[in-house]
Amino acid sequence: AAGVIQSPRHLIKEKRETATLKCYPIPRHDTVYWYQQGPGQDPQFLISFYEKMQSDKGSIPDRFSAQQFSDYHSELNMSSLELGDSALYFCASSPGTGGYEQYFGPGTRLTVT
Amino acid sequence: GIQVEQSPPDLILQEGANSTLRCNFSDSVNNLQWFHQNPWGQLINLFYIPSGTKQNGRLSATTVATERYSLLYISSSQTTDSGVYFCAVMSSGGSYIPTFGRGTSLIVHP
């Protein structure tokens, strides 16, 4: 069965640079969630999209933005990177919002030096 | 927002032992999932269980929504069960913001 695809899997950036993470949801899933997981922490919800519109917002810094495109893939744009942005970034998709099971991608490991 | 508490925070078992992990939540939910994060960082779906009981092999889960808790049972544990187990919920109060617990870190020794 098709799974959630994230790219790149690993990314190394320097402080103050920008990064773009991509997420391709499971086919026919219209909802995408983004999470940030720091070392030894639980995943923290950043932002979600339903049918290409922003649905809910969590603890996403103003330096980050995201969108969902017409083909339902989503991109998380991160600017003015800081050392504290080093983390595992997950994307998850579901066939709707709320009472639907989320399926997680393998994650993108971002290291900021 | 909704609060999620998992217990115990850490658990060390010998292979073959059974265990029960608990997830308490502070509000009614319309979505509850259990995940296993393996040592490579992958988040693996175990159960989608906002209410009721489910079983999958050596694992089973029960959510008592009216009392705001869920239990994950692991029987005959194996070394491959090692990792962190997370409970994640969404409140039924209108927003669809997922909230994770802090997880239970499980180590199974051979």
Interface residues (C-beta under 8 A of the other chain):
Chain A: Y33 Y35 D42 P43 Q44 F45 S48 S55 D56 G58 L88 F90 T97 G98 G99 Y100 E101 Q102 Y103 F104 P106 G107 R109
Chain B: N30 N31 Q33 F35 G41 Q42 L43 N45 Y48 P50 F86 A88 M90 S95 Y96 I97 P98 T99 F100 G101 R102 G103
